[in-house]
Amino acid sequence: MLVQEVAAKYSGRVHFVSENFGASKLAQRHGVKGYPAVFVDDVLVAVPRDFGYFGEVEGTGRYAPWRNADNQARFKADMIRMVDLILSGQKAVVSQERAGTSGATHEVTALPKFSLIDLAGQPLNTEQLTGRVVLVEFWATWCPPCRSTLSWLGDLKTKYGDKLAILALAVESPEEEIRTTAKSLNPDLRWAITDPATAQAFGDITSVPTLFLFDRSGKSARVLYGAPPDLHQIAETALNDLMRDTATRTNEMR
């Protein structure tokens, strides 16, 4: 990582720290809900949109497209300059320069309108989900925590059946690998490959796994970013509340 290379230049005066996404107090304080996010000391200096991410128009980020060597060199030079400023007691300069940097993402308040074709070749759209609790997870084949989460989603589908709609939407992954993963797990999930329009409808997907929960009216109930150790516990608690509310309303209508 280029950030590690920058830290190594300072012979013990600068330390590189990598924090688990979804469990970083510093990220939470700054409203960061995607990765990569880079801090110099406690100043937020770079967020996902700076590097470009799924669904973004190529080249709109400060260092996008990231695979470009010139953009990587510019990022490294920026990091060195900001570290030098902070070490020389000019942290206020860095803070002022990055005052507009924010990790906040577009808030999704309701199940967005989208239209995809699932891996079975069938239409998958918002209208099909009306009246059910909906869980949407964005994942990728290159994301190790995603596989355990997808396996857990299969268990939820077995538990709740048709009362719960579960969508497993893959991003930036080879189709063959997506199909292999889907085949090895619960086929009752709705598996599909995300397109840029769908990613943008969900507020732009800057990290995986990202999990959305919606109640039976389509209102957003919970959004969980990354894979902290208590991800499944938090999600199941929220899901149990939603399913209990659904059962209560069904009984009241009888």
LUMLUM-652278 format. One line per field, with one value per residue: residue number from 0; chain; z, y, x of N, C-alpha, C in turn; residue in three letters. Coordinates in steps of 0.05 Angstrom, whole numbers, plus 5000, padded with zeros to 4 digits. Example, Ala and Ser with C-alpha at 12.3 -4.5 7.8 and 13.67 -1.06 7.14 Angstrom:
2
seq: 0_1
mol: A_A
nc3: 5156_5142
nc2: 4886_4955
nc1: 5264_5257
cac3: 5156_5143
cac2: 4910_4979
cac1: 5246_5273
cc3: 5156_5157
cc2: 4934_5001
cc1: 5264_5258
type: ala_ser
***
This chain:
254
seq: 0_1_2_3_4_5_6_7_8_9_10_11_12_13_14_15_16_17_18_19_20_21_22_23_24_25_26_27_28_29_30_31_32_33_34_35_36_37_38_39_40_41_42_43_44_45_46_47_48_49_50_51_52_53_54_55_56_57_58_59_60_61_62_63_64_65_66_67_68_69_70_71_72_73_74_75_76_77_78_79_80_81_82_83_84_85_86_87_88_89_90_91_92_93_94_95_96_97_98_99_100_101_102_103_104_105_106_107_108_109_110_111_112_113_114_115_116_117_118_119_120_121_122_123_124_125_126_127_128_129_130_131_132_133_134_135_136_137_138_139_140_141_142_143_144_145_146_147_148_149_150_151_152_153_154_155_156_157_158_159_160_161_162_163_164_165_166_167_168_169_170_171_172_173_174_175_176_177_178_179_180_181_182_183_184_185_186_187_188_189_190_191_192_193_194_195_196_197_198_199_200_201_202_203_204_205_206_207_208_209_210_211_212_213_214_215_216_217_218_219_220_221_222_223_224_225_226_227_228_229_230_231_232_233_234_235_236_237_238_239_240_241_242_243_244_245_246_247_248_249_250_251_252_253
mol: A_A_A_A_A_A_A_A_A_A_A_A_A_A_A_A_A_A_A_A_A_A_A_A_A_A_A_A_A_A_A_A_A_A_A_A_A_A_A_A_A_A_A_A_A_A_A_A_A_A_A_A_A_A_A_A_A_A_A_A_A_A_A_A_A_A_A_A_A_A_A_A_A_A_A_A_A_A_A_A_A_A_A_A_A_A_A_A_A_A_A_A_A_A_A_A_A_A_A_A_A_A_A_A_A_A_A_A_A_A_A_A_A_A_A_A_A_A_A_A_A_A_A_A_A_A_A_A_A_A_A_A_A_A_A_A_A_A_A_A_A_A_A_A_A_A_A_A_A_A_A_A_A_A_A_A_A_A_A_A_A_A_A_A_A_A_A_A_A_A_A_A_A_A_A_A_A_A_A_A_A_A_A_A_A_A_A_A_A_A_A_A_A_A_A_A_A_A_A_A_A_A_A_A_A_A_A_A_A_A_A_A_A_A_A_A_A_A_A_A_A_A_A_A_A_A_A_A_A_A_A_A_A_A_A_A_A_A_A_A_A_A_A_A_A_A_A_A_A_A_A_A_A_A
nc3: 5000_4985_5026_5068_5048_5048_5104_5119_5104_5144_5187_5239_5261_5240_5241_5211_5212_5208_5209_5227_5182_5194_5248_5267_5309_5296_5242_5249_5277_5238_5203_5163_5117_5081_5044_5010_5065_5086_5138_5163_5220_5258_5218_5165_5102_5053_5017_4994_4944_4924_4900_4862_4850_4849_4801_4795_4752_4710_4727_4756_4809_4855_4851_4811_4749_4793_4780_4747_4739_4745_4777_4824_4839_4848_4891_4930_4934_4954_5005_5029_5031_5066_5113_5124_5135_5182_5217_5223_5254_5231_5228_5226_5175_5142_5160_5145_5089_5078_5095_5070_5061_5067_5095_5090_5061_5010_5038_5043_5045_5032_4998_4938_4869_4822_4769_4748_4718_4743_4762_4742_4697_4702_4710_4759_4804_4838_4846_4852_4904_4939_4999_5031_5080_5066_5051_5028_5003_4983_4952_4938_4899_4913_4965_5026_5077_5057_5039_5085_5105_5064_5068_5118_5105_5074_5114_5141_5101_5098_5149_5149_5100_5048_5072_5077_5034_5002_4973_4937_4914_4868_4860_4816_4801_4769_4725_4721_4769_4805_4794_4809_4864_4880_4866_4902_4949_4983_4938_4939_4950_4918_4867_4834_4786_4799_4767_4747_4752_4791_4835_4844_4857_4907_4937_4920_4921_4961_4990_5010_5050_5042_5075_5070_5103_5096_5115_5111_5085_5053_5075_5098_5146_5169_5157_5145_5145_5120_5155_5215_5277_5304_5265_5244_5289_5302_5255_5256_5302_5288_5244_5268_5297_5255_5230_5271_5277_5228_5233_5275_5251_5211_5242_5264_5221_5211
nc2: 4976_5045_5082_5057_5056_5110_5121_5090_5119_5153_5134_5112_5157_5164_5125_5070_5053_5005_5000_4959_4957_4986_4983_5025_5078_5128_5133_5130_5177_5215_5204_5166_5118_5082_5051_5058_5099_5152_5176_5228_5234_5255_5277_5275_5257_5233_5200_5149_5169_5199_5164_5139_5096_5041_5052_5105_5160_5151_5180_5224_5228_5253_5223_5188_5153_5102_5062_5086_5104_5156_5181_5152_5166_5221_5219_5195_5236_5277_5255_5253_5308_5327_5298_5319_5372_5366_5343_5386_5420_5444_5428_5453_5475_5431_5412_5455_5454_5406_5413_5408_5354_5297_5237_5224_5192_5187_5185_5130_5126_5096_5036_5034_5048_4999_4957_4895_4836_4772_4718_4673_4690_4717_4773_4822_4866_4926_4927_4874_4863_4885_4893_4858_4844_4865_4847_4869_4854_4878_4851_4819_4776_4778_4791_4768_4767_4769_4719_4688_4718_4714_4660_4659_4690_4653_4618_4651_4656_4604_4602_4642_4639_4655_4701_4736_4773_4764_4794_4783_4820_4826_4861_4888_4839_4778_4746_4689_4673_4694_4663_4613_4619_4631_4582_4548_4562_4581_4570_4595_4649_4713_4722_4768_4809_4871_4934_4998_5037_5016_5012_5067_5082_5060_5095_5096_5047_5038_5002_4933_4878_4912_4922_4927_4938_4935_4953_4924_4962_4986_5024_5047_5010_4996_5004_4972_4975_4944_4891_4883_4848_4838_4840_4803_4793_4845_4854_4812_4823_4871_4851_4812_4845_4872_4829_4812_4857_4853_4805_4820_4861_4831_4797_4835_4850_4809
nc1: 5017_5009_5005_5030_5082_5094_5093_5137_5180_5194_5223_5205_5181_5131_5073_5040_4973_4923_4855_4799_4747_4684_4689_4718_4731_4749_4734_4679_4670_4679_4639_4649_4632_4650_4703_4767_4789_4829_4869_4910_4944_4891_4862_4818_4835_4827_4775_4729_4706_4747_4781_4752_4696_4650_4601_4611_4626_4680_4742_4724_4739_4789_4836_4824_4822_4841_4879_4915_4981_5002_4964_4968_5020_5012_4977_5011_5050_5019_5006_5057_5069_5029_5040_5091_5077_5045_5083_5117_5089_5045_4991_4942_4940_4935_4885_4853_4858_4833_4782_4732_4727_4690_4663_4611_4554_4503_4439_4397_4331_4287_4267_4300_4281_4294_4320_4337_4367_4365_4411_4387_4364_4316_4271_4285_4261_4239_4184_4168_4178_4143_4107_4136_4186_4251_4318_4378_4440_4502_4558_4622_4664_4717_4719_4733_4703_4652_4634_4622_4581_4543_4531_4507_4462_4435_4419_4382_4344_4324_4301_4260_4234_4187_4170_4210_4248_4309_4363_4421_4469_4519_4581_4631_4658_4680_4635_4633_4657_4620_4575_4594_4601_4548_4523_4546_4524_4462_4411_4362_4365_4359_4400_4441_4476_4502_4487_4514_4472_4438_4473_4482_4430_4425_4454_4507_4556_4607_4635_4643_4622_4558_4499_4429_4367_4298_4232_4165_4135_4171_4204_4267_4303_4351_4421_4481_4550_4608_4643_4640_4654_4605_4566_4527_4496_4475_4446_4409_4380_4354_4325_4292_4258_4232_4206_4173_4140_4114_4085_4051_4020_3995_3962_3928_3899_3866
cac3: 5000_4983_5052_5083_5037_5058_5133_5122_5097_5166_5207_5266_5269_5230_5243_5195_5227_5192_5227_5216_5171_5209_5277_5272_5323_5281_5219_5258_5284_5214_5186_5141_5114_5058_5044_5030_5077_5096_5157_5172_5247_5259_5196_5143_5078_5028_5020_4970_4919_4913_4885_4843_4861_4831_4793_4791_4725_4711_4726_4771_4835_4854_4843_4794_4756_4812_4768_4732_4754_4752_4799_4848_4846_4859_4918_4947_4938_4972_5032_5040_5038_5090_5136_5130_5148_5210_5233_5227_5271_5214_5225_5219_5146_5130_5167_5129_5062_5076_5110_5056_5058_5084_5089_5089_5036_5006_5056_5030_5064_5024_4978_4913_4845_4806_4751_4741_4710_4762_4750_4729_4673_4708_4719_4788_4807_4864_4847_4860_4933_4954_5021_5046_5091_5045_5058_5005_5009_4962_4958_4916_4902_4924_4993_5043_5096_5043_5036_5110_5107_5045_5080_5139_5092_5067_5138_5146_5082_5107_5173_5144_5075_5030_5087_5075_5008_5005_4947_4939_4890_4866_4847_4807_4803_4745_4726_4726_4798_4819_4790_4824_4892_4883_4864_4926_4973_4981_4912_4943_4950_4891_4860_4810_4783_4801_4747_4759_4759_4816_4856_4850_4870_4935_4949_4912_4937_4965_5006_5012_5046_5052_5079_5074_5112_5092_5126_5090_5070_5037_5090_5107_5175_5179_5138_5158_5127_5127_5169_5243_5289_5312_5242_5242_5313_5299_5234_5264_5322_5272_5228_5285_5303_5231_5225_5292_5270_5205_5244_5290_5233_5198_5260_5268_5197_5209
cac2: 5000_5069_5095_5044_5065_5137_5119_5077_5139_5171_5121_5111_5182_5161_5097_5063_5038_4996_4993_4943_4973_4982_4984_5047_5101_5152_5134_5136_5206_5231_5196_5150_5094_5067_5050_5066_5125_5156_5198_5235_5240_5251_5293_5259_5270_5220_5183_5132_5182_5209_5142_5127_5072_5029_5069_5133_5166_5149_5204_5247_5229_5267_5204_5168_5125_5095_5045_5103_5108_5185_5188_5141_5183_5246_5212_5192_5262_5292_5244_5262_5337_5331_5288_5338_5395_5359_5340_5413_5435_5459_5411_5470_5479_5406_5412_5475_5444_5383_5420_5399_5325_5284_5209_5219_5182_5193_5169_5116_5126_5077_5017_5048_5036_4988_4936_4878_4808_4755_4698_4653_4702_4728_4801_4828_4895_4936_4921_4846_4861_4900_4880_4840_4854_4861_4849_4871_4855_4881_4834_4815_4750_4782_4800_4744_4767_4767_4691_4679_4733_4702_4634_4667_4699_4629_4608_4668_4650_4579_4607_4659_4632_4676_4725_4753_4774_4769_4799_4783_4834_4826_4884_4887_4812_4763_4731_4661_4669_4700_4640_4591_4625_4628_4554_4534_4571_4577_4580_4609_4677_4724_4729_4784_4826_4899_4953_5025_5051_5005_5021_5095_5084_5053_5114_5089_5026_5043_4981_4908_4878_4932_4908_4944_4926_4952_4941_4915_4985_4996_5043_5038_5004_4994_5001_4963_4976_4928_4866_4882_4822_4835_4846_4785_4797_4870_4851_4794_4837_4889_4835_4800_4866_4876_4806_4812_4877_4843_4786_4834_4874_4811_4788_4857_4852_4786
cac1: 5000_5024_5005_5052_5107_5098_5100_5163_5200_5199_5240_5193_5166_5104_5065_5017_4953_4900_4833_4778_4725_4660_4694_4737_4719_4756_4716_4652_4669_4678_4617_4659_4617_4661_4733_4787_4789_4856_4873_4937_4937_4862_4850_4808_4847_4818_4752_4725_4701_4772_4795_4733_4684_4630_4578_4620_4637_4709_4757_4713_4752_4815_4857_4812_4821_4863_4899_4933_5006_5006_4946_4980_5043_5001_4967_5034_5062_5001_5009_5083_5068_5012_5055_5112_5064_5038_5107_5129_5071_5026_4967_4919_4941_4923_4857_4839_4858_4814_4757_4709_4728_4670_4658_4583_4543_4475_4423_4375_4309_4267_4276_4301_4272_4316_4311_4360_4362_4380_4428_4370_4353_4290_4271_4286_4256_4228_4155_4165_4184_4122_4093_4153_4212_4272_4346_4395_4469_4521_4581_4641_4678_4744_4715_4731_4680_4626_4625_4609_4556_4524_4523_4488_4437_4421_4405_4359_4323_4312_4285_4237_4220_4178_4164_4234_4262_4338_4376_4450_4477_4548_4594_4658_4667_4676_4609_4637_4662_4595_4558_4605_4595_4519_4516_4556_4509_4433_4400_4336_4369_4358_4427_4442_4499_4494_4496_4519_4448_4428_4492_4476_4404_4429_4472_4534_4567_4635_4648_4628_4593_4540_4473_4406_4343_4274_4207_4146_4125_4193_4220_4294_4303_4379_4442_4505_4573_4631_4639_4649_4649_4577_4549_4504_4479_4461_4426_4387_4363_4337_4308_4272_4239_4216_4189_4153_4120_4099_4067_4031_4002_3979_3942_3909_3882_3848
cc3: 5000_5010_5069_5074_5047_5088_5137_5117_5122_5190_5235_5275_5260_5231_5226_5212_5208_5211_5213_5207_5185_5239_5284_5285_5308_5256_5227_5265_5260_5194_5162_5140_5089_5060_5015_5040_5090_5115_5160_5199_5250_5238_5173_5117_5052_5034_4994_4944_4907_4895_4862_4855_4843_4826_4789_4763_4727_4709_4743_4799_4832_4845_4824_4764_4772_4800_4751_4749_4763_4775_4825_4857_4858_4887_4938_4954_4957_5001_5045_5048_5063_5115_5144_5144_5177_5228_5240_5243_5256_5208_5217_5188_5132_5136_5150_5100_5058_5090_5096_5052_5077_5075_5086_5061_5034_5023_5040_5050_5057_5002_4951_4890_4830_4789_4742_4729_4729_4747_4736_4704_4677_4717_4749_4792_4833_4867_4858_4891_4951_4975_5037_5058_5071_5057_5032_5013_4983_4970_4934_4921_4914_4953_5011_5063_5083_5042_5062_5114_5088_5055_5102_5127_5083_5090_5145_5126_5089_5131_5166_5119_5059_5045_5085_5047_5012_4978_4952_4913_4888_4851_4838_4810_4777_4746_4732_4756_4814_4817_4807_4854_4897_4883_4889_4951_4967_4955_4915_4946_4921_4884_4834_4810_4782_4777_4760_4768_4786_4839_4863_4864_4899_4948_4942_4931_4938_4981_5006_5036_5056_5052_5085_5084_5108_5103_5104_5075_5052_5050_5100_5137_5186_5155_5153_5138_5138_5142_5197_5255_5297_5290_5242_5266_5311_5278_5242_5284_5307_5256_5244_5292_5279_5226_5246_5286_5247_5215_5259_5272_5218_5216_5264_5245_5195_5223
cc2: 5025_5084_5083_5053_5093_5136_5109_5098_5155_5158_5122_5135_5181_5131_5092_5046_5031_4987_4977_4960_4966_4983_5006_5070_5126_5155_5141_5166_5224_5223_5179_5124_5078_5067_5050_5095_5129_5180_5203_5248_5236_5268_5274_5272_5257_5201_5168_5147_5195_5189_5132_5102_5063_5048_5098_5136_5166_5176_5227_5249_5242_5249_5182_5174_5117_5079_5061_5110_5137_5192_5176_5157_5209_5241_5210_5218_5279_5282_5254_5291_5341_5320_5308_5363_5389_5356_5366_5431_5451_5442_5428_5475_5455_5406_5432_5466_5423_5388_5410_5369_5312_5255_5203_5210_5190_5174_5156_5113_5106_5059_5030_5033_5024_4965_4920_4852_4790_4733_4676_4664_4714_4757_4803_4858_4901_4926_4892_4843_4874_4882_4860_4855_4846_4865_4849_4872_4858_4867_4832_4789_4754_4791_4776_4745_4763_4738_4681_4693_4721_4675_4639_4676_4674_4617_4625_4662_4624_4584_4622_4653_4656_4702_4746_4751_4781_4771_4799_4795_4838_4851_4877_4860_4797_4746_4702_4656_4675_4675_4616_4595_4620_4598_4539_4541_4567_4588_4596_4640_4687_4735_4746_4799_4855_4915_4980_5040_5042_5013_5050_5098_5078_5071_5111_5069_5030_5022_4956_4893_4904_4920_4929_4927_4945_4938_4935_4938_4998_5017_5031_5034_5003_4991_4994_4962_4959_4903_4866_4856_4817_4841_4829_4789_4823_4867_4834_4807_4856_4873_4822_4820_4871_4853_4804_4833_4868_4824_4799_4848_4855_4801_4809_4859_4830_4791
cc1: 5017_5026_5027_5079_5114_5107_5128_5186_5209_5212_5229_5178_5137_5097_5040_4998_4930_4878_4811_4754_4699_4663_4714_4723_4725_4739_4688_4649_4667_4656_4626_4644_4625_4691_4742_4783_4817_4857_4903_4933_4907_4848_4843_4817_4838_4795_4747_4722_4726_4786_4777_4721_4661_4607_4586_4630_4667_4723_4747_4726_4779_4838_4846_4819_4845_4885_4920_4957_5010_4988_4956_5003_5033_4991_4991_5048_5045_5004_5035_5082_5051_5026_5077_5100_5057_5062_5121_5110_5050_5001_4943_4918_4928_4893_4841_4837_4836_4788_4732_4707_4708_4666_4628_4574_4514_4458_4400_4353_4287_4279_4276_4288_4296_4304_4336_4349_4378_4395_4413_4358_4325_4292_4271_4283_4242_4199_4150_4167_4163_4109_4110_4176_4233_4300_4362_4424_4485_4547_4599_4656_4705_4743_4712_4708_4653_4616_4611_4582_4535_4514_4502_4461_4421_4406_4380_4336_4309_4294_4259_4222_4212_4170_4187_4246_4291_4350_4406_4461_4507_4558_4622_4671_4662_4650_4613_4641_4636_4577_4568_4598_4565_4511_4524_4541_4479_4422_4374_4340_4366_4385_4426_4469_4490_4504_4500_4494_4437_4447_4487_4450_4406_4450_4501_4546_4597_4650_4630_4639_4579_4512_4451_4382_4320_4250_4188_4133_4147_4210_4246_4294_4332_4398_4468_4528_4596_4624_4651_4641_4620_4557_4523_4485_4463_4439_4403_4369_4343_4317_4285_4250_4220_4196_4167_4131_4102_4078_4044_4010_3984_3957_3920_3890_3862_3821
type: met_leu_val_gln_glu_val_ala_ala_lys_tyr_ser_gly_arg_val_his_phe_val_ser_glu_asn_phe_gly_ala_ser_lys_leu_ala_gln_arg_his_gly_val_lys_gly_tyr_pro_ala_val_phe_val_asp_asp_val_leu_val_ala_val_pro_arg_asp_phe_gly_tyr_phe_gly_glu_val_glu_gly_thr_gly_arg_tyr_ala_pro_trp_arg_asn_ala_asp_asn_gln_ala_arg_phe_lys_ala_asp_met_ile_arg_met_val_asp_leu_ile_leu_ser_gly_gln_lys_ala_val_val_ser_gln_glu_arg_ala_gly_thr_ser_gly_ala_thr_his_glu_val_thr_ala_leu_pro_lys_phe_ser_leu_ile_asp_leu_ala_gly_gln_pro_leu_asn_thr_glu_gln_leu_thr_gly_arg_val_val_leu_val_glu_phe_trp_ala_thr_trp_cys_pro_pro_cys_arg_ser_thr_leu_ser_trp_leu_gly_asp_leu_lys_thr_lys_tyr_gly_asp_lys_leu_ala_ile_leu_ala_leu_ala_val_glu_ser_pro_glu_glu_glu_ile_arg_thr_thr_ala_lys_ser_leu_asn_pro_asp_leu_arg_trp_ala_ile_thr_asp_pro_ala_thr_ala_gln_ala_phe_gly_asp_ile_thr_ser_val_pro_thr_leu_phe_leu_phe_asp_arg_ser_gly_lys_ser_ala_arg_val_leu_tyr_gly_ala_pro_pro_asp_leu_his_gln_ile_ala_glu_thr_ala_leu_asn_asp_leu_met_arg_asp_thr_ala_thr_arg_thr_asn_glu_met_arg
***
